[in-house]
Amino acid sequence: MGRRQPRGMETRDRILAAALAEFAGRGYAAVSIEEIAEAAGVTKGAVYYWFADKDDLGRDLQHELYERLATQALAALDPTGDAVSNMRRAFEVYLDALGSLGEARFFLRDAWTIPALDAGGRRDHEDAVAMVRGVLAAAVERGEIVALDPDALARILLGAWAEGTLHVLRTGERAPVFAVVEHLVESLRHRDAGPVTVPASPGAARPRSEED
Amino acid sequence: MGRRQPRGMETRDRILAAALAEFAGRGYAAVSIEEIAEAAGVTKGAVYYWFADKDDLGRDLQHELYERLATQALAALDPTGDAVSNMRRAFEVYLDALGSLGEARFFLRDAWTIPALDAGGRRDHEDAVAMVRGVLAAAVERGEIVALDPDALARILLGAWAEGTLHVLRTGERAPVFAVVEHLVESLRHRDAGPVTVPASPGAARPRSEED
């Protein structure tokens, strides 16, 4: 027991960090336990002390990425703020949480297709969908956003964010992606809702750079 | 040579169809060449006559799905129509082309993470992005849609469509997903643009079930 904390946890974290770097660099399928051990500077036995196999390790890694995302999202969201601003902030969190292209690829693509990872990942993903859906459903209820199905909308927005994230990481440019996300999220705002002013004339374009 | 056409091509098509059904049902990783041969009612040797290995087969399958998508998209798009209607139609094509949840999963998820498939798939995907981007860039140029980066927008829309497609296939319900796609695509329409009529009063909701 003493062996596990705190030194053991350090080893475990080191293995997870090394594994993520390897998966990010070369893709999940191409990496072996031996290579993870070597990258972490530990023996193969140490890896097998903490993880039953590569899938077990991948599953833990994926789960920790989701936890990081959920924690940061909860910290960033403003429960008293409007849903549109919260959606915009949620995308920023999503983007910030996925540090590199490789990491995002592991999380957004690889992890979905490994049968052993899929069930756990699906559960975590459903939790993320549920969080976004909850924000949207409450906003529809209040008449703050247009009456679209919150479940379909949550999934489609998460799909949009995933591709947006990959594009930012690929190009290194945030501005074009943020402008698109901003526009799509703003379009959800119900035009009847309170504080928003809508141009009265059909000819007047909505200012796209408005602050609220 | 005589052996390859037309009987050979039939065998090849039968192998591809069986492989797609197997991949769709159980995921790419779980399926062996033996099982594909059995499902196709051919010998293992027949599979190896046409394909070097499973990845080679997966690559061809993925490429054919992309080709199908591109052909149907080109047929469905109206070069003289407006970009917003074309984007809506493009989503319908996307959805119709991916017949089942398993097929969509293979195409939208599995195929991305197999290193051997990734390069070809990436090229095909870039072609799809380029097609959508071209439609969007021309529409931005004409002032028909809002001035967002066509590359970022194309990728984000394709991400939204991918998740929308999976959601339709998962739930069996098109209407909620179509309403979201319709709303997001409509939001791109430049309010200054010519023939579009916008409700004059801020209180009037845009009809979401309109036909055009």
Boltz contact constraints between the chains, C-beta under 6 A:
constraints:
  - contact:
      token1: [A, 27]
      token2: [B, 115]
      max_distance: 6.0
  - contact:
      token1: [A, 109]
      token2: [B, 112]
      max_distance: 6.0
  - contact:
      token1: [A, 109]
      token2: [B, 113]
      max_distance: 6.0
  - contact:
      token1: [A, 110]
      token2: [B, 113]
      max_distance: 6.0
  - contact:
      token1: [A, 112]
      token2: [B, 109]
      max_distance: 6.0
  - contact:
      token1: [A, 113]
      token2: [B, 109]
      max_distance: 6.0
  - contact:
      token1: [A, 113]
      token2: [B, 110]
      max_distance: 6.0
  - contact:
      token1: [A, 113]
      token2: [B, 113]
      max_distance: 6.0
  - contact:
      token1: [A, 115]
      token2: [B, 27]
      max_distance: 6.0
  - contact:
      token1: [A, 148]
      token2: [B, 179]
      max_distance: 6.0
  - contact:
      token1: [A, 148]
      token2: [B, 180]
      max_distance: 6.0
  - contact:
      token1: [A, 149]
      token2: [B, 176]
      max_distance: 6.0
  - contact:
      token1: [A, 152]
      token2: [B, 167]
      max_distance: 6.0
  - contact:
      token1: [A, 152]
      token2: [B, 176]
      max_distance: 6.0
  - contact:
      token1: [A, 152]
      token2: [B, 177]
      max_distance: 6.0
  - contact:
      token1: [A, 152]
      token2: [B, 180]
      max_distance: 6.0
  - contact:
      token1: [A, 153]
      token2: [B, 180]
      max_distance: 6.0
  - contact:
      token1: [A, 155]
      token2: [B, 163]
      max_distance: 6.0
  - contact:
      token1: [A, 155]
      token2: [B, 167]
      max_distance: 6.0
  - contact:
      token1: [A, 156]
      token2: [B, 160]
      max_distance: 6.0
  - contact:
      token1: [A, 156]
      token2: [B, 163]
      max_distance: 6.0
  - contact:
      token1: [A, 156]
      token2: [B, 164]
      max_distance: 6.0
  - contact:
      token1: [A, 156]
      token2: [B, 180]
      max_distance: 6.0
  - contact:
      token1: [A, 159]
      token2: [B, 159]
      max_distance: 6.0
  - contact:
      token1: [A, 159]
      token2: [B, 160]
      max_distance: 6.0
  - contact:
      token1: [A, 159]
      token2: [B, 162]
      max_distance: 6.0
  - contact:
      token1: [A, 159]
      token2: [B, 163]
      max_distance: 6.0
  - contact:
      token1: [A, 160]
      token2: [B, 156]
      max_distance: 6.0
  - contact:
      token1: [A, 160]
      token2: [B, 159]
      max_distance: 6.0
  - contact:
      token1: [A, 160]
      token2: [B, 160]
      max_distance: 6.0
  - contact:
      token1: [A, 162]
      token2: [B, 159]
      max_distance: 6.0
  - contact:
      token1: [A, 163]
      token2: [B, 155]
      max_distance: 6.0
  - contact:
      token1: [A, 163]
      token2: [B, 156]
      max_distance: 6.0
  - contact:
      token1: [A, 163]
      token2: [B, 159]
      max_distance: 6.0
  - contact:
      token1: [A, 164]
      token2: [B, 156]
      max_distance: 6.0
  - contact:
      token1: [A, 167]
      token2: [B, 152]
      max_distance: 6.0
  - contact:
      token1: [A, 167]
      token2: [B, 155]
      max_distance: 6.0
  - contact:
      token1: [A, 176]
      token2: [B, 149]
      max_distance: 6.0
  - contact:
      token1: [A, 176]
      token2: [B, 152]
      max_distance: 6.0
  - contact:
      token1: [A, 177]
      token2: [B, 152]
      max_distance: 6.0
  - contact:
      token1: [A, 179]
      token2: [B, 148]
      max_distance: 6.0
  - contact:
      token1: [A, 180]
      token2: [B, 148]
      max_distance: 6.0
  - contact:
      token1: [A, 180]
      token2: [B, 152]
      max_distance: 6.0
  - contact:
      token1: [A, 180]
      token2: [B, 153]
      max_distance: 6.0
  - contact:
      token1: [A, 180]
      token2: [B, 156]
      max_distance: 6.0
  - contact:
      token1: [A, 184]
      token2: [B, 184]
      max_distance: 6.0
  - contact:
      token1: [A, 187]
      token2: [B, 187]
      max_distance: 6.0
  - contact:
      token1: [A, 191]
      token2: [B, 202]
      max_distance: 6.0
  - contact:
      token1: [A, 192]
      token2: [B, 203]
      max_distance: 6.0
  - contact:
      token1: [A, 198]
      token2: [B, 202]
      max_distance: 6.0
  - contact:
      token1: [A, 202]
      token2: [B, 198]
      max_distance: 6.0
  - contact:
      token1: [A, 202]
      token2: [B, 200]
      max_distance: 6.0
  - contact:
      token1: [A, 205]
      token2: [B, 191]
      max_distance: 6.0
  - contact:
      token1: [A, 205]
      token2: [B, 192]
      max_distance: 6.0
